[in-house]
Amino acid sequence: MSTSANRTTPIAQLPNAVRVEDAVEAACTNDITFIEERLRRGSSVLVECDKELSLFLYLAIRARLRRQKDGPKLVVIDGRPRPDDPPGSNLGRMIQQLTDAIRGSVERTIIVLLHLDVLTTTHTGLTLEARESIPLLYENPEAVLLGFRDPSFEIPKVIQGVFTARREITGIPREALSKIVTQREAKSMHATEFDPYGLYKYTSGLNPVRCRKLFADLALRREAPPGKSMSQEVYQEIRKQTVTEDIELPNVDIENDIGGYGEVKTRMREEVIDLVRRKETLASTQDIDVLESLLPRGVIFYGPPGTGKTFFAKAMATALNASVIVVSGPELKSKWVGESEENLRRIFRQARQAAPSVIIFDEIDAFAHQRGTYVGSGVEHSMVNQLLTEMDGFRKNEMVFVVATTNFLESLDGALMRPGRFEFMIEIPAPGPEDREAIIRIYNKKFNLELTEAAIKHLVRRTEGMADREKGIPFAGDHIQAVCRALKRQAIRQGSTAFTNDDIDKALQRKTKRPVVLSSHEERVVAVHEAGHALVAMLLPRATPPERISIVADMEGALGYVLRQARARPYAMTEEDMRAEVAVGLGGMAAEKMVFGEFSIGAWNDLQQSNGIVRALVEQYGMSRLGVRVMLEDEDGPQGRRVADSRLHARDQEIDRILAEERDRAERLLKEHEHLHKALVDLLLEKKVLDASSIKSFVSEKKPELSQGASDAVRSTETATETATATTPVDPSSVASAGGAGAE
């Protein structure tokens, strides 16, 4: 058990009253000392602090300088009119006062510019006042300047260059709280004990002047009764006062609003959420300090588009009772020199002021590419450096976290991954079947869709694989939400939630295209093609059986398709498993050739997938007669190591052999069961879509022949192949047969 100090302080030890001047001295004592020492040495100092703090800070510095009898004289440039001044603007008077001060005697004189930012602020060019100020500030090198700038204002770098020292003042130290909170204010939270650790979580980024304004309101609240803490009510009130209009207070419950993704949620809890909550229960200051040093400040969520990376970040913020600032990477970049870096500084400053907070950098890869790979203006290099500087500058007791989201983790700068910056990289992959089912159930409840169990299972299966095959985008939570929203609109239109599978399939069609009208011959070609896929899948025991067969264009990019069961062990597929996928993929083409003597362009996608699988068998997985000698990464491509022509020739022969064997197997199975194929084609032409129950009825009716065909298929390949296990993860969608006859 730790013997260090307790986190709470007896209220009797707090001051009875606190002036704003005393609060500034207590909270900024190190900053005031720094500024005083530099000024006494004759250095000009630029102070960056909130506008409401600058005057009180100046008064504290002036009091320090006047402690010595021979202290320097201070001349304040603030634009206030003197009795003999002619009428004019404040800015004009400030220029005149600055001129008089610079050109007068400056020996042992400090020129104080309380509103330097107002005098010289510009975004697109120098103001007239700035043009006049620059020569004046550089005119007398003996002049000692004390300038104040609100961080929300930008001043030209040429003016910043006048100052040899710079001090940025953001927030207050935690140990200062017990000096700036009165006994009456503390009693609004607890009757006898004051907890600076709990309060600091919500005030760490505020300046002492702002703190005193907030704390003064606490004195108007009723005192907490003995034995009962009112802290949480006070914290929530302070929370409301510290959140500005461009900062969000999220309300995303990690359990009730996010379906599935159990491993991701566990990692978030273990590494961040539980640690922060644990801190609230610790009584030892030493234990708290140790825990604060262990908290990760940065997390990267990566994965395909639409998987909910930003949603997870908001859920983390909700669990921490933190505010959220969502920043789009492209929006940070500016064409003006230095403004992109200033945008980053502004974001971090806002986060500190609204602590506890989470900064979400959406699409961080827009500016945080690996350094040395830029093809743009080079501003990204400076932005990465500025981001690293800001993250390294966190005080360990500040509750400010940074979450970055990206679709391209490999492109990010390696410096971001160092410990103390983005310590954890959590993948948010495309949702698996269980995840999709959990997501569907959440939206089913949210939209009051009343989906049946059968409809939920159907939607889970229909969202397997790719939502956009051309772009390689898998189905994700966003797609499921869009489907549920479409179903809800239908329910409102029709006044009923009795959804059919056809309704779900229609809701999945997000692109509006001109309807495809097929002739009777074309429809028969599609039916023959899809029946070929389905029958081969039924006959091969290593293939997954079909769950839905359609010759209606209700899947994007296909005139028809065969939807098959998910493979139970997609990451430990064997050679025969993969060859079965090839045979199923070539079944549509084989069926067309058997019936019509030729095949159509609808086999294009099947050929692409089948060739890809066989090439992987030979080149990557060592599952061919060439043995375990595979193509290495540095051998693949025109810049790679030279591979012998004989080796390439042997590889091509193996690919040709396996493709030919699986094509022959598909053709043989279909020829031997031609009457089953014809029956399936006729059924398809009649019903257009065969759901799971229709397929089950067909299989039950033809079960003896299908079972015998499956046995024959196994015997015919026992001597043709030698099974090997593929333990390298394989994307299940890459070996799924869509069977898209006439695919567009």
C-alpha positions in Angstrom: 0.0 0.0 0.0 1.4 3.4 -1.0 2.3 5.8 1.8 2.2 8.9 -0.4 -0.1 11.9 0.1 -3.8 11.6 -0.2 -5.5 13.1 -3.3 -8.0 15.2 -1.2 -7.3 18.3 0.8 -9.3 19.4 4.0 -11.5 22.3 3.1 -10.4 24.1 6.2 -6.9 24.5 4.6 -8.3 26.4 1.6 -8.4 30.2 1.5 -11.5 32.1 2.6 -11.3 34.5 -0.3 -9.3 34.7 -3.5 -8.8 37.8 -5.7 -8.3 37.4 -9.4 -4.8 38.9 -9.0 -3.9 36.3 -6.4 -5.2 33.5 -8.6 -3.0 34.7 -11.5 0.0 34.9 -9.2 -0.6 31.4 -7.8 -1.4 29.7 -11.1 1.2 31.5 -13.3 4.1 32.0 -10.9 6.6 30.0 -13.0 5.6 31.9 -16.1 5.8 35.3 -14.4 9.3 34.4 -13.1 10.4 33.4 -16.5 9.2 36.6 -18.1 10.6 38.8 -15.3 14.1 37.2 -15.6 14.2 37.7 -19.3 13.1 41.3 -19.1 15.7 42.1 -16.4 18.4 40.7 -18.8 17.2 43.1 -21.5 15.5 40.5 -23.7 12.2 41.3 -25.5 9.4 38.8 -24.6 6.3 37.7 -26.5 3.6 36.3 -24.2 0.9 34.2 -25.8 -2.2 33.9 -23.6 -5.9 34.4 -23.6 -6.9 38.1 -24.0 -8.7 38.1 -20.6 -5.5 37.0 -18.9 -3.1 39.5 -20.5 -3.9 42.6 -18.3 -3.7 40.6 -15.0 -0.5 39.0 -16.2 1.0 42.4 -17.0 0.0 43.7 -13.5 1.7 40.7 -11.9 4.8 41.2 -13.9 4.8 44.9 -13.1 4.5 44.2 -9.4 7.5 41.9 -9.6 9.6 44.5 -11.5 8.8 47.2 -9.0 10.0 45.3 -6.0 13.4 46.7 -6.6 13.9 50.5 -6.2 16.0 50.8 -9.4 13.5 48.7 -11.4 12.9 49.6 -15.1 10.2 52.0 -16.2 7.2 50.5 -18.0 5.5 52.4 -20.9 2.2 50.9 -21.9 1.1 51.1 -25.5 -2.7 50.6 -25.4 -4.2 53.4 -27.5 -6.1 55.1 -24.6 -6.3 58.8 -25.3 -4.4 61.3 -23.1 -5.8 64.7 -22.2 -3.9 66.5 -24.9 -4.3 63.9 -27.7 -6.3 64.9 -30.8 -9.4 62.9 -31.8 -8.6 59.7 -33.7 -8.8 55.9 -33.6 -7.3 53.7 -30.9 -5.0 52.0 -33.5 -3.8 55.4 -34.7 -3.0 56.4 -31.2 -1.2 53.1 -30.6 1.1 53.8 -33.6 1.8 57.3 -32.3 2.5 56.1 -28.7 4.8 53.4 -30.1 6.6 56.0 -32.2 7.2 58.2 -29.2 8.4 55.4 -27.0 10.8 53.9 -29.6 12.3 57.2 -30.6 12.5 58.6 -27.0 14.8 57.5 -24.3 14.6 53.7 -23.9 17.3 53.2 -21.3 15.9 51.1 -18.5 12.5 51.3 -20.2 10.3 48.4 -21.1 7.7 49.1 -23.8 4.5 47.1 -23.1 2.3 46.2 -26.1 -0.9 44.9 -24.4 -2.7 44.5 -27.8 0.1 43.6 -30.2 -2.2 41.1 -31.9 -4.9 43.7 -32.6 -2.4 46.1 -34.0 -0.8 43.7 -36.4 -3.3 40.8 -37.1 -3.6 39.7 -40.7 -4.4 36.6 -42.7 -4.0 37.7 -46.3 -1.4 40.4 -46.0 0.0 43.1 -43.8 -2.4 45.7 -42.4 -1.6 49.4 -42.7 -0.8 49.5 -39.0 1.4 46.4 -39.3 3.3 48.1 -42.1 4.0 51.1 -39.9 4.8 49.0 -36.8 7.5 46.8 -38.4 10.0 49.6 -39.1 9.4 51.1 -35.7 9.9 47.8 -33.9 13.2 47.3 -35.7 14.3 51.0 -35.5 15.9 50.9 -32.0 17.7 47.7 -31.2 18.2 48.8 -27.6 14.4 48.8 -26.9 13.1 46.1 -24.6 9.6 45.0 -25.6 6.9 43.0 -23.7 4.2 42.0 -26.2 0.9 40.1 -25.6 -0.8 38.0 -28.2 -4.0 36.1 -28.0 -3.3 32.6 -29.6 -6.5 33.0 -31.7 -4.9 35.9 -33.5 -2.1 35.6 -36.0 0.8 38.1 -36.2 3.3 38.4 -39.0 6.5 36.3 -38.5 8.6 39.4 -39.1 7.1 41.0 -36.0 7.5 37.8 -34.0 11.2 38.0 -34.9 11.6 41.1 -32.8 11.2 39.1 -29.6 14.1 37.0 -28.4 12.0 35.0 -25.9 8.5 33.5 -26.1 6.2 32.1 -23.5 2.9 30.4 -24.2 0.6 30.1 -21.2 -2.2 27.6 -21.5 -4.2 26.2 -18.6 -3.2 26.0 -15.0 -1.1 23.5 -13.0 -3.1 21.1 -10.8 -1.3 22.0 -7.6 -2.6 25.6 -8.0 -6.2 24.6 -7.6 -6.1 24.4 -3.8 -4.8 28.1 -3.9 -7.5 29.5 -6.1 -10.7 27.8 -4.8 -12.3 29.2 -1.7 -13.7 27.2 1.2 -17.3 28.2 0.3 -16.8 27.2 -3.3 -15.4 23.8 -2.3 -18.3 23.1 0.0 -20.6 23.2 -3.0 -18.9 19.9 -4.0 -18.2 18.2 -0.7 -18.8 19.1 3.0 -15.3 18.5 4.3 -12.8 17.4 1.6 -11.7 19.1 -1.7 -10.6 16.9 -4.5 -8.3 18.9 -6.9 -7.7 15.8 -9.1 -11.4 15.4 -9.9 -11.9 19.1 -10.6 -8.7 19.5 -12.6 -10.0 17.1 -15.2 -12.5 19.8 -16.3 -10.4 22.9 -15.7 -6.9 21.9 -16.8 -7.0 24.1 -20.0 -8.6 27.2 -18.5 -6.7 30.3 -17.5 -6.9 31.4 -13.8 -9.2 34.4 -14.7 -11.7 32.2 -16.4 -11.4 29.7 -13.5 -12.3 32.4 -11.0 -15.4 33.4 -12.9 -16.6 29.8 -12.9 -15.7 29.2 -9.3 -17.4 32.3 -8.2 -20.7 30.9 -9.4 -20.1 27.8 -7.2 -20.4 30.1 -4.1 -24.0 30.7 -5.1 -24.9 27.0 -5.0 -26.1 25.3 -1.8 -23.5 23.5 0.2 -23.2 19.7 -0.1 -24.8 17.9 2.9 -22.5 15.9 5.2 -21.6 12.5 3.8 -22.9 13.3 0.3 -20.8 14.4 -2.6 -22.2 17.0 -5.1 -19.1 16.9 -7.2 -20.5 15.3 -10.3 -23.3 17.9 -10.6 -20.7 20.7 -10.3 -18.4 19.0 -12.9 -21.3 18.7 -15.3 -22.1 22.4 -14.9 -18.5 23.4 -15.5 -18.4 21.0 -18.5 -21.3 22.9 -20.1 -19.5 26.2 -19.5 -16.2 25.1 -21.1 -17.6 23.6 -24.3 -17.8 26.1 -27.2 -20.1 25.9 -30.3 -17.5 24.1 -32.5 -16.9 21.4 -29.9 -19.1 18.4 -29.6 -20.3 16.5 -26.5 -20.9 13.0 -28.0 -23.4 10.5 -26.8 -22.4 7.2 -28.3 -22.6 4.2 -26.0 -19.9 1.7 -26.8 -22.3 -1.3 -26.1 -25.7 -0.1 -27.1 -24.8 2.0 -30.2 -22.1 -0.1 -31.7 -22.8 -3.7 -32.7 -20.2 -6.5 -32.7 -16.5 -5.8 -32.7 -15.9 -7.5 -29.4 -12.1 -7.5 -29.7 -11.9 -3.8 -30.6 -14.1 -2.9 -27.6 -12.0 -5.0 -25.3 -8.8 -3.3 -26.4 -10.3 0.1 -26.0 -11.4 -0.7 -22.5 -8.2 -2.3 -21.3 -5.8 0.2 -22.8 -7.7 3.5 -22.2 -11.1 3.6 -20.7 -10.6 1.4 -17.7 -7.3 3.1 -16.8 -8.9 6.6 -16.8 -11.8 5.3 -14.7 -9.3 3.6 -12.4 -7.6 6.9 -11.8 -10.9 8.3 -10.4 -10.8 5.6 -7.7 -7.2 6.1 -6.6 -6.5 7.9 -3.3 -2.7 8.1 -3.5 -1.2 11.0 -5.4 1.8 8.8 -6.2 -0.4 6.1 -7.7 -2.2 8.7 -9.7 1.1 10.1 -11.1 2.2 6.6 -12.1 -1.1 5.9 -13.9 -1.1 9.2 -15.7 2.4 8.4 -17.1 1.0 5.1 -18.5 -2.0 6.5 -20.3 -1.6 6.4 -24.1 -2.2 9.8 -25.6 -2.7 8.7 -29.2 -4.6 5.9 -30.9 -4.9 5.1 -34.6 -8.1 3.4 -35.9 -7.5 2.0 -39.4 -9.5 -0.1 -41.8 -11.8 0.1 -44.9 -14.1 3.1 -45.4 -17.4 3.1 -43.6 -16.5 0.7 -40.8 -17.1 3.2 -38.0 -13.7 4.4 -37.1 -14.9 7.9 -36.2 -17.9 6.4 -34.4 -15.6 4.3 -32.2 -13.6 7.4 -31.3 -16.8 9.2 -30.2 -17.7 6.2 -28.2 -14.4 6.3 -26.4 -14.9 10.0 -25.7 -18.4 9.3 -24.3 -17.0 6.7 -22.0 -14.4 9.2 -20.8 -17.0 12.0 -20.4 -14.8 14.0 -22.9 -15.6 16.5 -25.5 -14.8 15.9 -29.2 -13.1 18.0 -31.8 -13.4 16.3 -35.2 -10.8 17.6 -37.6 -10.7 16.7 -41.3 -7.2 16.3 -42.6 -7.7 18.1 -45.9 -9.4 21.1 -44.2 -6.3 21.8 -42.1 -4.1 22.6 -45.0 -3.9 26.2 -46.2 -2.2 27.9 -49.1 -0.9 30.6 -46.8 2.6 30.0 -45.3 2.5 28.9 -41.7 -1.3 28.9 -41.5 -1.6 25.1 -41.6 0.7 24.8 -38.6 -1.3 27.5 -36.9 -4.5 25.6 -37.5 -3.0 22.6 -35.7 -1.9 24.7 -32.8 -5.4 26.2 -32.6 -7.0 22.7 -32.5 -4.8 21.6 -29.6 -5.3 24.8 -27.7 -9.1 24.4 -28.0 -8.8 20.7 -26.9 -6.9 21.8 -23.8 -9.4 24.4 -22.9 -12.3 21.9 -23.3 -10.5 19.1 -21.5 -11.2 16.3 -21.0 -11.3 16.0 -24.7 -10.6 13.8 -27.7 -9.2 15.3 -30.9 -10.2 13.1 -33.9 -8.0 13.6 -37.0 -10.2 12.1 -39.7 -8.2 11.0 -42.8 -4.9 11.9 -41.1 -3.1 10.4 -44.2 -4.2 13.6 -46.0 -1.2 15.4 -44.4 0.7 12.8 -42.4 2.3 10.8 -45.2 5.7 9.2 -44.7 8.1 12.1 -44.8 10.2 12.2 -48.0 7.2 10.9 -50.1 5.4 14.2 -50.7 4.5 15.4 -54.2 2.7 18.6 -53.1 3.9 21.9 -51.8 5.8 20.4 -48.8 3.4 21.9 -46.2 2.7 18.4 -45.0 6.2 18.0 -43.7 5.8 21.1 -41.5 2.3 19.8 -40.4 3.7 16.5 -39.3 6.5 18.2 -37.3 3.9 20.5 -35.7 1.6 17.6 -34.8 4.5 15.7 -33.2 5.5 18.9 -31.3 2.0 19.3 -29.9 1.7 15.7 -28.9 5.1 15.8 -27.2 4.1 18.9 -25.3 1.2 17.3 -23.4 1.3 17.6 -19.7 0.8 14.1 -18.4 -2.1 15.2 -16.1 -4.0 16.8 -19.0 -6.9 14.6 -20.1 -6.4 15.3 -23.8 -6.3 12.3 -26.2 -5.7 12.2 -30.0 -7.4 9.7 -32.2 -6.4 9.4 -35.9 -8.4 7.5 -38.5 -7.1 6.3 -41.8 -7.8 3.9 -44.6 -4.0 3.6 -45.4 -2.0 2.8 -42.3 1.1 1.9 -44.3 1.3 5.4 -45.7 1.6 7.2 -42.4 4.9 8.7 -41.1 6.7 6.3 -38.9 7.5 9.0 -36.3 3.8 9.0 -35.4 4.0 5.4 -34.2 6.6 6.0 -31.6 5.7 5.4 -27.9 4.2 8.5 -26.3 2.5 9.5 -29.6 0.2 7.0 -31.3 1.0 4.0 -29.2 -1.9 1.8 -30.3 -3.0 0.9 -33.8 -6.4 -0.7 -33.6 -7.9 -2.2 -36.8 -11.6 -1.7 -37.5 -12.0 -4.3 -40.2 -15.1 -5.0 -42.4 -17.6 -6.6 -40.0 -17.9 -10.3 -40.0 -21.2 -12.2 -39.9 -21.6 -11.9 -36.1 -20.7 -8.2 -36.2 -23.2 -7.6 -39.1 -25.9 -9.4 -37.2 -25.3 -7.3 -34.1 -25.3 -4.1 -36.2 -28.5 -5.1 -37.9 -30.2 -5.7 -34.5 -29.2 -2.3 -33.2 -30.7 -0.5 -36.2 -33.7 -2.9 -36.2 -34.4 -1.7 -32.7 -33.5 2.0 -33.4 -35.8 2.3 -36.4 -38.4 -0.1 -35.0 -38.3 -2.2 -38.2 -39.6 -5.5 -36.5 -37.4 -7.6 -38.8 -38.0 -11.3 -38.4 -35.1 -13.7 -37.6 -35.2 -15.0 -41.2 -35.0 -11.4 -42.6 -32.0 -10.6 -40.3 -30.2 -13.8 -41.4 -30.9 -13.0 -45.0 -29.5 -9.4 -44.6 -26.4 -10.8 -42.9 -25.8 -13.1 -45.9 -26.5 -10.5 -48.5 -24.0 -8.2 -47.0 -21.2 -10.7 -47.3 -18.3 -9.7 -49.6 -18.0 -6.5 -51.5 -20.5 -3.6 -51.6 -18.6 -2.1 -54.5 -16.5 -4.7 -56.5 -15.0 -2.2 -58.8 -13.5 -0.2 -56.0 -12.9 -3.1 -53.6 -15.1 -1.7 -50.8 -16.6 -4.3 -48.5 -20.0 -4.1 -46.8 -19.7 -2.1 -43.5 -21.9 -0.6 -40.9 -22.6 2.4 -43.1 -24.1 0.2 -45.8 -26.2 -1.7 -43.2 -27.5 1.6 -41.8 -28.4 2.7 -45.3 -30.4 -0.5 -45.9 -32.3 -0.1 -42.6 -33.1 3.5 -43.4 -34.4 2.5 -46.8 -36.6 -0.2 -45.2 -37.9 2.4 -42.7 -38.8 4.7 -45.5 -40.7 1.9 -47.2 -42.5 1.1 -43.9 -43.6 4.7 -43.7 -44.8 4.7 -47.3 -46.7 1.4 -47.1 -47.7 1.5 -43.4 -46.3 -2.0 -42.8 -43.1 -3.6 -41.5 -43.8 -7.0 -43.2 -40.5 -7.0 -45.2 -39.7 -9.7 -47.7 -36.3 -10.8 -48.9 -37.1 -9.0 -52.1 -37.6 -5.8 -50.1 -34.2 -6.2 -48.5 -32.5 -6.9 -51.9 -34.1 -3.8 -53.3 -32.9 -1.7 -50.4 -29.4 -2.9 -51.1 -29.5 -1.4 -54.5 -28.1 2.1 -53.8 -27.4 3.1 -57.4 -30.3 4.0 -59.7 -29.7 2.8 -63.2 -31.8 2.3 -66.3 -33.6 -1.1 -65.9 -32.0 -3.9 -67.8 -34.5 -5.6 -70.0 -33.5 -9.1 -71.1 -34.8 -11.0 -74.1 -36.1 -14.5 -73.4 -32.8 -15.9 -74.8 -30.7 -13.7 -72.6 -32.7 -14.6 -69.6 -32.2 -18.3 -70.4 -28.4 -17.7 -70.8 -28.3 -16.2 -67.3 -30.4 -19.0 -65.8 -28.1 -21.7 -67.4 -25.0 -19.9 -66.2 -26.2 -19.5 -62.6 -27.6 -23.0 -62.4 -24.1 -24.2 -63.5 -22.5 -22.4 -60.6 -25.1 -23.7 -58.1 -25.1 -27.3 -59.2 -21.3 -27.7 -59.1 -21.4 -26.1 -55.6 -24.0 -28.7 -54.6 -22.0 -31.6 -56.0 -18.6 -30.8 -54.7 -18.2 -31.6 -50.9 -15.4 -29.1 -50.5 -17.5 -26.2 -51.9 -20.0 -24.3 -49.8 -23.6 -24.9 -50.9 -25.8 -22.2 -52.3 -28.3 -20.3 -50.2 -29.9 -18.1 -52.8 -29.9 -18.1 -56.6 -31.2 -15.2 -58.6 -31.6 -14.3 -62.3 -32.9 -10.9 -61.4 -30.5 -7.9 -61.5 -30.8 -7.2 -57.7 -27.1 -7.3 -57.0 -25.1 -4.4 -58.1 -22.9 -5.2 -61.1 -24.5 -8.6 -62.0 -27.5 -9.8 -64.0 -27.7 -12.9 -61.8 -25.8 -14.4 -58.9 -25.4 -17.4 -56.6 -25.1 -16.5 -52.9 -23.4 -19.3 -51.0 -22.9 -20.1 -47.3 -19.9 -18.5 -45.6 -17.0 -20.9 -45.3 -16.6 -22.1 -41.7 -12.7 -21.9 -41.7 -11.8 -19.3 -44.3 -8.3 -18.8 -42.9 -7.2 -22.4 -43.0 -8.2 -23.3 -46.5 -6.6 -26.3 -48.2 -5.6 -26.9 -51.8 -8.8 -28.9 -52.5 -10.9 -26.2 -50.9 -9.5 -23.6 -53.2 -9.7 -25.9 -56.3 -13.3 -26.5 -55.5 -13.9 -22.7 -55.6 -12.2 -22.6 -59.0 -14.5 -25.4 -60.3 -17.6 -23.6 -59.0 -16.4 -20.4 -60.6 -15.9 -22.1 -64.0 -19.3 -24.0 -63.6 -21.2 -21.1 -65.2 -19.1 -21.1 -68.3 -19.1 -24.9 -68.5 -22.9 -24.9 -68.3 -23.3 -22.4 -71.1 -20.9 -24.4 -73.3 -22.8 -27.6 -72.6 -26.2 -26.1 -73.5 -25.3 -23.7 -76.2 -22.0 -24.9 -77.5 -20.3 -21.6 -76.6 -20.1 -19.3 -73.6 -20.9 -15.6 -73.2 -19.1 -12.6 -71.9 -20.9 -13.1 -68.6 -18.0 -15.5 -67.6 -15.5 -12.5 -67.5 -15.6 -12.0 -63.7 -15.6 -15.8 -63.1 -12.4 -16.1 -65.2 -10.8 -13.3 -63.4 -11.4 -14.8 -60.0 -10.6 -18.4 -61.0 -7.3 -17.4 -62.6 -6.4 -15.3 -59.5 -7.0 -18.3 -57.2 -5.0 -20.7 -59.3 -2.1 -18.2 -59.6 -2.1 -17.8 -55.8 -2.0 -21.6 -55.4 1.1 -21.8 -57.6 2.9 -18.6 -56.8 2.1 -17.9 -53.2 1.0 -21.1 -51.4 3.2 -23.7 -52.9 0.2 -26.0 -53.7 1.2 -27.4 -57.1 3.6 -29.9 -58.6 6.3 -27.2 -58.5 6.5 -27.7 -54.7 7.2 -25.1 -52.1 9.3 -22.9 -54.3 7.1 -19.8 -54.6 7.5 -16.3 -56.1 8.9 -13.9 -53.5 7.9 -10.2 -53.4 11.3 -9.0 -54.7 10.9 -11.3 -57.7 7.5 -10.1 -58.7 7.4 -7.1 -61.2 9.7 -5.5 -63.8 12.0 -4.1 -61.1 12.3 -7.4 -59.2 15.1 -9.9 -59.4 15.3 -11.8 -62.6 13.5 -15.1 -62.7 14.6 -17.8 -65.1 12.5 -18.1 -68.2 12.3 -21.8 -67.6 10.8 -21.2 -64.2 8.2 -18.8 -65.5 7.4 -21.3 -68.2 6.9 -24.1 -65.7 4.7 -21.8 -63.6 2.5 -20.9 -66.5 2.2 -24.6 -67.4 1.1 -25.4 -63.8 -1.5 -22.6 -63.9 -2.8 -23.9 -67.2 -2.9 -27.5 -66.0 -4.9 -26.7 -62.8 -7.4 -24.5 -64.7 -7.9 -27.2 -67.3 -8.4 -29.9 -64.7 -11.0 -27.8 -62.8 -12.8 -26.8 -66.0 -12.9 -30.5 -67.1 -14.2 -31.5 -63.6 -17.0 -28.9 -63.8 -17.9 -30.0 -67.3 -17.9 -33.7 -66.4 -20.1 -33.1 -63.3 -22.6 -31.0 -65.3 -22.7 -33.6 -68.2 -23.3 -36.5 -65.8 -26.1 -34.6 -64.1 -27.5 -32.8 -67.1 -31.1 -33.6 -66.2 -30.5 -32.0 -62.7 -29.1 -28.9 -64.4 -32.1 -28.7 -66.7 -34.5 -29.0 -63.8 -32.7 -26.2 -61.9 -32.8 -24.0 -65.0 -36.5 -24.5 -65.5 -37.1 -23.8 -61.8 -35.1 -20.6 -62.0 -36.9 -19.4 -65.1 -40.2 -20.0 -63.4 -39.4 -18.4 -60.0 -36.6 -16.0 -61.0 -35.2 -16.2 -57.4 -34.7 -19.3 -55.4 -34.4 -18.7 -51.7 -33.0 -21.0 -49.0 -36.3 -22.9 -48.6 -36.7 -23.4 -52.4 -33.1 -24.7 -52.7 -33.6 -27.0 -49.7 -36.7 -28.5 -51.3 -34.8 -29.0 -54.6 -31.9 -30.7 -52.8 -34.2 -32.9 -50.7 -36.0 -34.1 -53.9 -32.7 -34.8 -55.7 -30.7 -35.9 -52.7 -29.7 -39.4 -53.8 -28.3 -38.2 -57.1 -26.6 -35.2 -55.6 -25.0 -37.4 -52.9 -23.7 -39.9 -55.5 -22.4 -37.0 -57.6 -20.5 -35.6 -54.6 -19.0 -39.0 -53.9 -17.9 -39.4 -57.6 -16.4 -35.9 -57.5 -14.3 -36.9 -54.5 -13.0 -40.1 -56.1 -12.2 -38.4 -59.3 -9.8 -36.0 -57.6 -8.2 -38.3 -55.0 -5.2 -39.1 -57.3 -5.2 -35.8 -59.1 -4.2 -33.6 -56.2 -2.2 -33.7 -53.0 -3.9 -31.6 -50.3 -1.9 -28.9 -48.5 -3.0 -26.5 -45.8 -3.1 -22.8 -46.5 -2.5 -21.2 -43.1 -1.8 -17.7 -44.5 -4.9 -15.6 -44.0 -7.0 -15.6 -47.2 -9.7 -13.0 -47.8 -12.8 -15.1 -48.0 -14.3 -12.7 -50.6 -11.4 -13.4 -52.9 -12.5 -17.0 -53.3 -16.3 -16.4 -53.3 -18.1 -17.0 -56.6 -20.6 -14.4 -57.5 -21.5 -16.1 -60.7 -22.4 -12.8 -62.4 -23.6 -13.8 -65.8 -23.6 -10.7 -68.0 -21.8 -8.7 -65.3 -21.5 -5.1 -66.1 
